[in-house]
Amino acid sequence: MTAPVLSIARTAGKGRQPVAIERIRDLEDELAAVAAERTDLADEIAALSRRIDLAIRADRPDVAMHVAGRLDALAASLTRRSAA
């Protein structure tokens, strides 16, 4: 026995989904993109943290300062994007 199939009225055009369904799909796509971006960001921050740690252990404050500058630029970029 199968479940009954609900009929969804189409708002316009042949094969189009209702506006609410299209909006949900768009938001789901955006959410997936944000999740992927968050994962990439976490990986980059972890890598930068390890670089600073190694630079300090190797007595290379110039490298540590360079990486700290990269972290600062990354934070500024995120701040600008969240304000947009």
N, CA, C and O atoms as a printed pandas DataFrame, in Angstrom:
     atom_number atom_name residue_name chain_id  residue_number  x_coord  y_coord  z_coord
0              1         N          MET        A               1    0.847   -1.176    0.000
1              2        CA          MET        A               1    0.000    0.000    0.000
2              3         C          MET        A               1    0.892    1.238    0.000
3              4         O          MET        A               1    1.890    1.285    0.719
4              5         N          THR        A               2    0.536    2.236   -0.802
5              6        CA          THR        A               2    1.334    3.457   -0.884
6              7         C          THR        A               2    0.583    4.623   -0.278
7              8         O          THR        A               2   -0.642    4.600   -0.155
8              9         N          ALA        A               3    1.336    5.644    0.099
9             10        CA          ALA        A               3    0.727    6.849    0.675
10            11         C          ALA        A               3    0.080    7.659   -0.442
11            12         O          ALA        A               3    0.545    7.628   -1.582
12            13         N          PRO        A               4   -0.973    8.372   -0.125
13            14        CA          PRO        A               4   -1.616    9.203   -1.142
14            15         C          PRO        A               4   -0.696   10.356   -1.561
15            16         O          PRO        A               4    0.078   10.869   -0.753
16            17         N          VAL        A               5   -0.791   10.746   -2.808
17            18        CA          VAL        A               5    0.002   11.842   -3.336
18            19         C          VAL        A               5   -0.820   13.112   -3.268
19            20         O          VAL        A               5   -1.938   13.176   -3.778
20            21         N          LEU        A               6   -0.240   14.137   -2.620
21            22        CA          LEU        A               6   -0.941   15.412   -2.521
22            23         C          LEU        A               6   -0.713   16.224   -3.779
23            24         O          LEU        A               6    0.396   16.263   -4.312
24            25         N          SER        A               7   -1.742   16.857   -4.242
25            26        CA          SER        A               7   -1.626   17.709   -5.416
26            27         C          SER        A               7   -1.315   19.128   -4.945
27            28         O          SER        A               7   -2.008   19.680   -4.091
28            29         N          ILE        A               8   -0.256   19.707   -5.520
29            30        CA          ILE        A               8    0.122   21.076   -5.181
30            31         C          ILE        A               8   -0.222   21.955   -6.376
31            32         O          ILE        A               8    0.241   21.713   -7.491
32            33         N          ALA        A               9   -1.027   22.962   -6.137
33            34        CA          ALA        A               9   -1.426   23.853   -7.219
34            35         C          ALA        A               9   -0.240   24.689   -7.671
35            36         O          ALA        A               9    0.472   25.254   -6.841
36            37         N          ARG        A              10   -0.023   24.772   -8.964
37            38        CA          ARG        A              10    1.062   25.572   -9.525
38            39         C          ARG        A              10    0.585   27.007   -9.687
39            40         O          ARG        A              10   -0.537   27.268  -10.120
40            41         N          THR        A              11    1.489   27.948   -9.319
41            42        CA          THR        A              11    1.093   29.356   -9.377
42            43         C          THR        A              11    1.151   29.916  -10.783
43            44         O          THR        A              11    0.284   30.700  -11.170
44            45         N          ALA        A              12    2.144   29.534  -11.550
45            46        CA          ALA        A              12    2.256   30.059  -12.904
46            47         C          ALA        A              12    3.220   29.215  -13.708
47            48         O          ALA        A              12    4.164   28.649  -13.157
48            49         N          GLY        A              13    2.994   29.128  -14.983
49            50        CA          GLY        A              13    3.907   28.443  -15.881
50            51         C          GLY        A              13    3.853   26.947  -15.758
51            52         O          GLY        A              13    3.574   26.398  -14.692
52            53         N          LYS        A              14    4.125   26.294  -16.868
53            54        CA          LYS        A              14    4.113   24.837  -16.878
54            55         C          LYS        A              14    5.340   24.304  -16.130
55            56         O          LYS        A              14    6.468   24.709  -16.414
56            57         N          GLY        A              15    5.123   23.419  -15.198
57            58        CA          GLY        A              15    6.216   22.798  -14.464
58            59         C          GLY        A              15    6.790   23.621  -13.328
59            60         O          GLY        A              15    7.748   23.181  -12.692
60            61         N          ARG        A              16    6.260   24.773  -13.049
61            62        CA          ARG        A              16    6.774   25.606  -11.958
62            63         C          ARG        A              16    6.208   25.150  -10.630
63            64         O          ARG        A              16    5.078   24.669  -10.535
64            65         N          GLN        A              17    7.026   25.315   -9.615
65            66        CA          GLN        A              17    6.587   25.036   -8.256
66            67         C          GLN        A              17    5.964   26.307   -7.685
67            68         O          GLN        A              17    6.200   27.400   -8.198
68            69         N          PRO        A              18    5.177   26.166   -6.635
69            70        CA          PRO        A              18    4.655   27.352   -5.968
70            71         C          PRO        A              18    5.809   28.230   -5.468
71            72         O          PRO        A              18    6.906   27.743   -5.196
72            73         N          VAL        A              19    5.540   29.511   -5.356
73            74        CA          VAL        A              19    6.567   30.474   -4.944
74            75         C          VAL        A              19    7.184   30.070   -3.607
75            76         O          VAL        A              19    8.397   30.183   -3.431
76            77         N          ALA        A              20    6.380   29.608   -2.681
77            78        CA          ALA        A              20    6.897   29.224   -1.358
78            79         C          ALA        A              20    7.888   28.066   -1.482
79            80         O          ALA        A              20    8.912   28.055   -0.799
80            81         N          ILE        A              21    7.596   27.102   -2.338
81            82        CA          ILE        A              21    8.495   25.958   -2.527
82            83         C          ILE        A              21    9.806   26.427   -3.154
83            84         O          ILE        A              21   10.882   26.006   -2.729
84            85         N          GLU        A              22    9.723   27.292   -4.157
85            86        CA          GLU        A              22   10.934   27.814   -4.782
86            87         C          GLU        A              22   11.771   28.604   -3.782
87            88         O          GLU        A              22   12.998   28.503   -3.776
88            89         N          ARG        A              23   11.111   29.382   -2.946
89            90        CA          ARG        A              23   11.820   30.171   -1.926
90            91         C          ARG        A              23   12.507   29.250   -0.923
91            92         O          ARG        A              23   13.642   29.509   -0.522
92            93         N          ILE        A              24   11.835   28.183   -0.517
93            94        CA          ILE        A              24   12.427   27.222    0.416
94            95         C          ILE        A              24   13.656   26.581   -0.214
95            96         O          ILE        A              24   14.685   26.434    0.446
96            97         N          ARG        A              25   13.560   26.200   -1.479
97            98        CA          ARG        A              25   14.706   25.577   -2.155
98            99         C          ARG        A              25   15.872   26.563   -2.269
99           100         O          ARG        A              25   17.028   26.186   -2.078
100          101         N          ASP        A              26   15.565   27.819   -2.578
101          102        CA          ASP        A              26   16.622   28.835   -2.647
102          103         C          ASP        A              26   17.306   29.000   -1.291
103          104         O          ASP        A              26   18.531   29.092   -1.214
104          105         N          LEU        A              27   16.505   29.037   -0.225
105          106        CA          LEU        A              27   17.074   29.191    1.120
106          107         C          LEU        A              27   17.887   27.967    1.527
107          108         O          LEU        A              27   18.915   28.097    2.191
108          109         N          GLU        A              28   17.433   26.781    1.133
109          110        CA          GLU        A              28   18.195   25.567    1.430
110          111         C          GLU        A              28   19.541   25.596    0.712
111          112         O          GLU        A              28   20.558   25.209    1.286
112          113         N          ASP        A              29   19.553   26.053   -0.545
113          114        CA          ASP        A              29   20.809   26.174   -1.292
114          115         C          ASP        A              29   21.739   27.179   -0.626
115          116         O          ASP        A              29   22.942   26.945   -0.508
116          117         N          GLU        A              30   21.172   28.294   -0.193
117          118        CA          GLU        A              30   21.982   29.316    0.474
118          119         C          GLU        A              30   22.542   28.790    1.793
119          120         O          GLU        A              30   23.697   29.051    2.128
120          121         N          LEU        A              31   21.739   28.063    2.525
121          122        CA          LEU        A              31   22.188   27.486    3.791
122          123         C          LEU        A              31   23.319   26.485    3.567
123          124         O          LEU        A              31   24.275   26.446    4.342
124          125         N          ALA        A              32   23.216   25.680    2.520
125          126        CA          ALA        A              32   24.277   24.720    2.206
126          127         C          ALA        A              32   25.566   25.459    1.856
127          128         O          ALA        A              32   26.652   25.031    2.246
128          129         N          ALA        A              33   25.452   26.567    1.122
129          130        CA          ALA        A              33   26.630   27.352    0.763
130          131         C          ALA        A              33   27.273   27.962    2.001
131          132         O          ALA        A              33   28.499   27.983    2.117
132          133         N          VAL        A              34   26.464   28.454    2.918
133          134        CA          VAL        A              34   26.987   29.042    4.159
134          135         C          VAL        A              34   27.682   27.961    5.002
135          136         O          VAL        A              34   28.729   28.215    5.598
136          137         N          ALA        A              35   27.106   26.778    5.048
137          138        CA          ALA        A              35   27.720   25.691    5.817
138          139         C          ALA        A              35   29.072   25.301    5.214
139          140         O          ALA        A              35   30.029   25.055    5.948
140          141         N          ALA        A              36   29.155   25.245    3.886
141          142        CA          ALA        A              36   30.419   24.917    3.224
142          143         C          ALA        A              36   31.449   26.020    3.480
143          144         O          ALA        A              36   32.623   25.738    3.721
144          145         N          GLU        A              37   31.001   27.271    3.425
145          146        CA          GLU        A              37   31.898   28.396    3.686
146          147         C          GLU        A              37   32.396   28.363    5.123
147          148         O          GLU        A              37   33.565   28.648    5.384
148          149         N          ARG        A              38   31.522   28.021    6.048
149          150        CA          ARG        A              38   31.917   27.934    7.453
150          151         C          ARG        A              38   32.989   26.859    7.650
151          152         O          ARG        A              38   33.937   27.058    8.409
152          153         N          THR        A              39   32.840   25.733    6.973
153          154        CA          THR        A              39   33.827   24.665    7.069
154          155         C          THR        A              39   35.168   25.113    6.503
155          156         O          THR        A              39   36.217   24.857    7.095
156          157         N          ASP        A              40   35.129   25.786    5.349
157          158        CA          ASP        A              40   36.370   26.307    4.758
158          159         C          ASP        A              40   37.039   27.314    5.683
159          160         O          ASP        A              40   38.260   27.307    5.842
160          161         N          LEU        A              41   36.239   28.174    6.288
161          162        CA          LEU        A              41   36.768   29.186    7.202
162          163         C          LEU        A              41   37.407   28.533    8.426
163          164         O          LEU        A              41   38.481   28.946    8.865
164          165         N          ALA        A              42   36.755   27.525    8.969
165          166        CA          ALA        A              42   37.314   26.821   10.130
166          167         C          ALA        A              42   38.643   26.173    9.775
167          168         O          ALA        A              42   39.581   26.213   10.571
168          169         N          ASP        A              43   38.737   25.577    8.592
169          170        CA          ASP        A              43   39.997   24.965    8.160
170          171         C          ASP        A              43   41.099   26.014    8.032
171          172         O          ASP        A              43   42.233   25.782    8.451
172          173         N          GLU        A              44   40.762   27.175    7.451
173          174        CA          GLU        A              44   41.764   28.228    7.276
174          175         C          GLU        A              44   42.237   28.779    8.615
175          176         O          GLU        A              44   43.430   29.015    8.805
176          177         N          ILE        A              45   41.316   28.983    9.535
177          178        CA          ILE        A              45   41.698   29.496   10.858
178          179         C          ILE        A              45   42.582   28.493   11.586
179          180         O          ILE        A              45   43.562   28.878   12.224
180          181         N          ALA        A              46   42.243   27.207   11.495
181          182        CA          ALA        A              46   43.079   26.186   12.149
182          183         C          ALA        A              46   44.479   26.173   11.539
183          184         O          ALA        A              46   45.466   26.053   12.265
184          185         N          ALA        A              47   44.574   26.294   10.219
185          186        CA          ALA        A              47   45.887   26.303    9.564
186          187         C          ALA        A              47   46.701   27.529    9.986
187          188         O          ALA        A              47   47.897   27.422   10.257
188          189         N          LEU        A              48   46.051   28.681   10.039
189          190        CA          LEU        A              48   46.748   29.903   10.457
190          191         C          LEU        A              48   47.215   29.799   11.911
191          192         O          LEU        A              48   48.300   30.267   12.256
192          193         N          SER        A              49   46.409   29.198   12.737
193          194        CA          SER        A              49   46.785   29.011   14.136
194          195         C          SER        A              49   48.028   28.130   14.245
195          196         O          SER        A              49   48.936   28.423   15.023
196          197         N          ARG        A              50   48.065   27.050   13.464
197          198        CA          ARG        A              50   49.240   26.170   13.488
198          199         C          ARG        A              50   50.480   26.904   12.975
199          200         O          ARG        A              50   51.580   26.704   13.488
200          201         N          ARG        A              51   50.299   27.753   11.963
201          202        CA          ARG        A              51   51.443   28.510   11.436
202          203         C          ARG        A              51   52.002   29.465   12.483
203          204         O          ARG        A              51   53.218   29.597   12.623
204          205         N          ILE        A              52   51.117   30.128   13.216
205          206        CA          ILE        A              52   51.587   31.028   14.272
206          207         C          ILE        A              52   52.332   30.239   15.340
207          208         O          ILE        A              52   53.386   30.666   15.810
208          209         N          ASP        A              53   51.789   29.095   15.722
209          210        CA          ASP        A              53   52.433   28.261   16.730
210          211         C          ASP        A              53   53.832   27.840   16.271
211          212         O          ASP        A              53   54.795   27.931   17.032
212          213         N          LEU        A              54   53.932   27.383   15.034
213          214        CA          LEU        A              54   55.244   26.974   14.515
214          215         C          LEU        A              54   56.206   28.152   14.417
215          216         O          LEU        A              54   57.393   28.010   14.710
216          217         N          ALA        A              55   55.704   29.308   14.009
217          218        CA          ALA        A              55   56.558   30.487   13.902
218          219         C          ALA        A              55   57.113   30.895   15.262
219          220         O          ALA        A              55   58.282   31.265   15.375
220          221         N          ILE        A              56   56.281   30.828   16.280
221          222        CA          ILE        A              56   56.743   31.173   17.631
222          223         C          ILE        A              56   57.780   30.165   18.115
223          224         O          ILE        A              56   58.798   30.545   18.693
224          225         N          ARG        A              57   57.524   28.889   17.880
225          226        CA          ARG        A              57   58.479   27.851   18.296
226          227         C          ARG        A              57   59.810   27.976   17.548
227          228         O          ARG        A              57   60.867   27.656   18.093
228          229         N          ALA        A              58   59.748   28.445   16.295
229          230        CA          ALA        A              58   60.963   28.586   15.484
230          231         C          ALA        A              58   61.632   29.943   15.692
231          232         O          ALA        A              58   62.586   30.289   14.996
232          233         N          ASP        A              59   61.120   30.704   16.656
233          234        CA          ASP        A              59   61.653   32.042   16.948
234          235         C          ASP        A              59   61.642   32.917   15.694
235          236         O          ASP        A              59   62.634   33.557   15.342
236          237         N          ARG        A              60   60.472   32.918   15.029
237          238        CA          ARG        A              60   60.282   33.722   13.818
238          239         C          ARG        A              60   59.101   34.670   14.033
239          240         O          ARG        A              60   58.020   34.440   13.492
240          241         N          PRO        A              61   59.297   35.724   14.810
241          242        CA          PRO        A              61   58.196   36.642   15.062
242          243         C          PRO        A              61   57.704   37.338   13.789
243          244         O          PRO        A              61   56.547   37.753   13.720
244          245         N          ASP        A              62   58.570   37.467   12.787
245          246        CA          ASP        A              62   58.138   38.084   11.537
246          247         C          ASP        A              62   57.062   37.253   10.845
247          248         O          ASP        A              62   56.094   37.795   10.311
248          249         N          VAL        A              63   57.238   35.948   10.858
249          250        CA          VAL        A              63   56.242   35.058   10.258
250          251         C          VAL        A              63   54.958   35.084   11.089
251          252         O          VAL        A              63   53.859   35.125   10.538
252          253         N          ALA        A              64   55.100   35.061   12.400
253          254        CA          ALA        A              64   53.916   35.101   13.268
254          255         C          ALA        A              64   53.123   36.381   13.049
255          256         O          ALA        A              64   51.893   36.356   13.017
256          257         N          MET        A              65   53.829   37.505   12.896
257          258        CA          MET        A              65   53.143   38.779   12.657
258          259         C          MET        A              65   52.452   38.785   11.283
259          260         O          MET        A              65   51.357   39.328   11.134
260          261         N          HIS        A              66   53.093   38.183   10.300
261          262        CA          HIS        A              66   52.491   38.095    8.973
262          263         C          HIS        A              66   51.190   37.290    9.029
263          264         O          HIS        A              66   50.181   37.696    8.451
264          265         N          VAL        A              67   51.213   36.174    9.712
265          266        CA          VAL        A              67   50.022   35.325    9.831
266          267         C          VAL        A              67   48.955   36.038   10.656
267          268         O          VAL        A              67   47.767   35.934   10.349
268          269         N          ALA        A              68   49.362   36.756   11.693
269          270        CA          ALA        A              68   48.395   37.527   12.482
270          271         C          ALA        A              68   47.723   38.583   11.612
271          272         O          ALA        A              68   46.534   38.858   11.769
272          273         N          GLY        A              69   48.478   39.170   10.703
273          274        CA          GLY        A              69   47.893   40.125    9.768
274          275         C          GLY        A              69   46.873   39.467    8.867
275          276         O          GLY        A              69   45.846   40.065    8.545
276          277         N          ARG        A              70   47.148   38.238    8.459
277          278        CA          ARG        A              70   46.180   37.489    7.638
278          279         C          ARG        A              70   44.900   37.220    8.426
279          280         O          ARG        A              70   43.801   37.334    7.883
280          281         N          LEU        A              71   45.035   36.867    9.693
281          282        CA          LEU        A              71   43.856   36.668   10.540
282          283         C          LEU        A              71   43.051   37.957   10.677
283          284         O          LEU        A              71   41.821   37.937   10.635
284          285         N          ASP        A              72   43.749   39.069   10.842
285          286        CA          ASP        A              72   43.086   40.366   10.955
286          287         C          ASP        A              72   42.324   40.701    9.673
287          288         O          ASP        A              72   41.186   41.166    9.727
288          289         N          ALA        A              73   42.952   40.464    8.525
289          290        CA          ALA        A              73   42.293   40.718    7.237
290          291         C          ALA        A              73   41.080   39.815    7.052
291          292         O          ALA        A              73   40.054   40.245    6.523
292          293         N          LEU        A              74   41.199   38.572    7.484
293          294        CA          LEU        A              74   40.084   37.634    7.396
294          295         C          LEU        A              74   38.918   38.098    8.260
295          296         O          LEU        A              74   37.764   38.037    7.836
296          297         N          ALA        A              75   39.213   38.557    9.458
297          298        CA          ALA        A              75   38.168   39.070   10.352
298          299         C          ALA        A              75   37.497   40.306    9.754
299          300         O          ALA        A              75   36.276   40.444    9.831
300          301         N          ALA        A              76   38.276   41.195    9.165
301          302        CA          ALA        A              76   37.709   42.399    8.546
302          303         C          ALA        A              76   36.805   42.029    7.375
303          304         O          ALA        A              76   35.748   42.631    7.183
304          305         N          SER        A              77   37.221   41.044    6.599
305          306        CA          SER        A              77   36.415   40.590    5.465
306          307         C          SER        A              77   35.078   40.018    5.940
307          308         O          SER        A              77   34.030   40.297    5.357
308          309         N          LEU        A              78   35.127   39.229    6.987
309          310        CA          LEU        A              78   33.887   38.650    7.532
310          311         C          LEU        A              78   32.973   39.735    8.088
311          312         O          LEU        A              78   31.753   39.660    7.940
312          313         N          THR        A              79   33.556   40.732    8.721
313          314        CA          THR        A              79   32.763   41.836    9.265
314          315         C          THR        A              79   32.070   42.600    8.141
315          316         O          THR        A              79   30.890   42.935    8.250
316          317         N          ARG        A              80   32.803   42.878    7.058
317          318        CA          ARG        A              80   32.207   43.577    5.913
318          319         C          ARG        A              80   31.083   42.765    5.287
319          320         O          ARG        A              80   30.029   43.307    4.954
320          321         N          ARG        A              81   31.308   41.467    5.129
321          322        CA          ARG        A              81   30.285   40.624    4.496
322          323         C          ARG        A              81   29.042   40.497    5.368
323          324         O          ARG        A              81   27.929   40.436    4.846
324          325         N          SER        A              82   29.212   40.456    6.669
325          326        CA          SER        A              82   28.032   40.340    7.538
326          327         C          SER        A              82   27.261   41.650    7.599
327          328         O          SER        A              82   26.064   41.653    7.889
328          329         N          ALA        A              83   27.939   42.770    7.326
329          330        CA          ALA        A              83   27.254   44.073    7.321
330          331         C          ALA        A              83   26.473   44.277    6.033
331          332         O          ALA        A              83   25.532   45.069    5.990
332          333         N          ALA        A              84   26.863   43.563    4.986
333          334        CA          ALA        A              84   26.200   43.735    3.672
334          335         C          ALA        A              84   24.851   43.050    3.622
335          336         O          ALA        A              84   24.172   43.099    2.596
